[in-house]
């Protein structure tokens, strides 16, 4: 006898594949639940920020922990409202401001400044951005 009878079975690879598929299905279901929970927490944080900023930041903290544990990405539209430095909720007009900037060799970008930690995040804007500033008058040659 060369070992445990369970290890000598010719069907052991099939059982492993079956077990792996079952684990993957459970993992995908867990990620779906986690995605719903993260979206719900971030929506609640935005809704409650004006009345209770401490609770809103706690919601963001919990949402980030759930996303990291489930290995899912926070949607980009909601991730932009979380400071990259202090990880707190950003609310336009309350604790952050944003500006459109343009540099000659860098391109157009949106700069978001957090008023809590002072961190500036720059998001490059792709595509043509219309500049409303008047162009300097060029002298005419005659």
C-alpha positions as CSV (number, residue, x, y, z in Angstrom):
1,X,0.0,0.0,0.0
2,X,1.5,3.3,-1.1
3,X,-0.3,5.9,0.8
4,X,-3.8,7.0,1.7
5,X,-6.5,5.5,-0.5
6,X,-7.9,9.0,-1.1
7,X,-4.6,10.1,-2.8
8,X,-4.4,7.0,-5.0
9,X,-7.8,7.5,-6.6
10,X,-7.7,8.1,-10.4
11,X,-10.6,10.5,-10.0
12,X,-8.8,12.9,-7.7
13,X,-8.1,15.5,-10.4
14,X,-11.8,15.7,-11.3
15,X,-12.8,16.3,-7.7
16,X,-10.2,19.1,-7.5
17,X,-11.6,20.7,-10.6
18,X,-15.1,20.4,-9.3
19,X,-14.1,21.9,-5.9
20,X,-12.2,24.8,-7.7
21,X,-15.3,25.6,-9.8
22,X,-17.5,25.7,-6.7
23,X,-15.0,28.0,-4.9
24,X,-14.9,30.3,-7.9
25,X,-18.7,30.5,-8.0
26,X,-18.7,31.4,-4.3
27,X,-16.0,34.0,-4.8
28,X,-17.9,35.7,-7.6
29,X,-21.1,35.7,-5.5
30,X,-19.1,37.3,-2.6
31,X,-17.7,39.9,-4.9
32,X,-21.2,40.8,-6.2
33,X,-22.5,41.3,-2.6
34,X,-19.4,43.3,-1.7
35,X,-19.9,45.6,-4.8
36,X,-23.5,46.3,-3.8
37,X,-22.4,47.0,-0.2
38,X,-19.6,49.4,-1.3
39,X,-21.8,51.3,-3.7
40,X,-24.5,51.6,-1.0
41,X,-22.1,52.8,1.7
42,X,-20.5,55.4,-0.6
43,X,-24.0,56.7,-1.7
44,X,-25.0,57.0,2.0
45,X,-21.7,58.8,2.7
46,X,-22.5,61.4,0.1
47,X,-26.0,61.8,1.3
48,X,-25.1,62.2,5.0
49,X,-21.9,64.3,4.6
50,X,-23.6,67.7,5.0
51,X,-25.1,66.7,8.4
52,X,-22.5,64.3,9.9
53,X,-19.1,64.3,8.2
54,X,-17.6,62.0,10.8
55,X,-20.1,59.2,10.0
56,X,-19.7,59.8,6.3
57,X,-15.9,59.3,6.6
58,X,-16.5,56.2,8.6
59,X,-18.7,54.9,5.8
60,X,-15.9,55.5,3.3
61,X,-13.4,53.7,5.6
62,X,-15.7,50.6,5.8
63,X,-16.4,50.7,2.1
64,X,-12.7,50.7,1.4
65,X,-12.0,47.8,3.8
66,X,-14.8,45.7,2.2
67,X,-13.4,46.5,-1.3
68,X,-9.9,45.5,-0.3
69,X,-11.1,42.3,1.4
70,X,-13.2,41.2,-1.5
71,X,-10.5,42.3,-4.0
72,X,-12.8,44.5,-6.0
73,X,-12.3,48.0,-7.5
74,X,-14.3,50.9,-6.3
75,X,-16.0,52.5,-9.3
76,X,-14.0,55.4,-10.8
77,X,-16.9,57.8,-10.5
78,X,-16.9,57.2,-6.7
79,X,-13.2,56.8,-6.2
80,X,-12.6,60.4,-7.4
81,X,-14.5,61.6,-4.4
82,X,-12.1,60.0,-1.9
83,X,-8.8,61.8,-1.1
84,X,-5.8,59.8,-2.1
85,X,-3.8,61.0,0.9
86,X,-6.1,61.1,3.9
87,X,-8.7,58.7,2.5
88,X,-11.7,60.9,3.5
89,X,-14.7,61.8,1.5
90,X,-14.4,64.9,-0.7
91,X,-17.4,67.1,-1.1
92,X,-17.2,70.0,-3.6
93,X,-17.5,73.4,-1.9
94,X,-17.1,71.9,1.6
95,X,-13.7,70.4,1.9
96,X,-12.2,70.4,-1.6
97,X,-12.0,72.5,-4.7
98,X,-11.1,71.7,-8.3
99,X,-9.7,73.7,-11.2
100,X,-9.1,73.0,-14.9
101,X,-5.5,73.8,-15.8
102,X,-3.5,73.6,-19.0
103,X,0.2,73.4,-19.5
104,X,1.9,73.6,-22.8
105,X,3.8,70.3,-22.8
106,X,1.6,68.5,-20.3
107,X,-1.9,69.1,-21.6
108,X,-5.2,69.8,-19.9
109,X,-5.8,68.4,-16.4
110,X,-8.2,68.7,-13.5
111,X,-6.5,69.5,-10.2
112,X,-8.5,68.5,-7.0
113,X,-7.3,70.0,-3.7
114,X,-8.3,68.5,-0.4
115,X,-8.8,71.1,2.3
116,X,-8.2,68.6,5.1
117,X,-4.7,67.5,4.2
118,X,-3.8,69.9,1.4
119,X,-3.1,67.1,-1.1
120,X,-3.4,68.0,-4.7
121,X,-4.5,65.2,-7.2
122,X,-4.2,65.8,-10.9
123,X,-6.4,64.0,-13.4
124,X,-5.4,64.3,-17.1
125,X,-8.3,65.3,-19.3
126,X,-8.1,63.6,-22.7
127,X,-9.6,65.1,-25.8
128,X,-9.8,68.7,-26.9
129,X,-10.5,71.2,-24.1
130,X,-11.7,74.6,-25.2
131,X,-9.8,77.4,-23.5
132,X,-12.0,80.4,-22.9
133,X,-9.1,82.8,-22.2
134,X,-8.5,85.4,-24.8
135,X,-5.4,84.9,-26.9
136,X,-2.7,87.6,-26.9
137,X,-3.0,90.0,-29.7
138,X,-0.2,89.5,-32.3
139,X,1.3,92.7,-33.9
140,X,0.5,92.9,-37.6
141,X,3.4,93.3,-40.0
142,X,3.0,95.9,-42.8
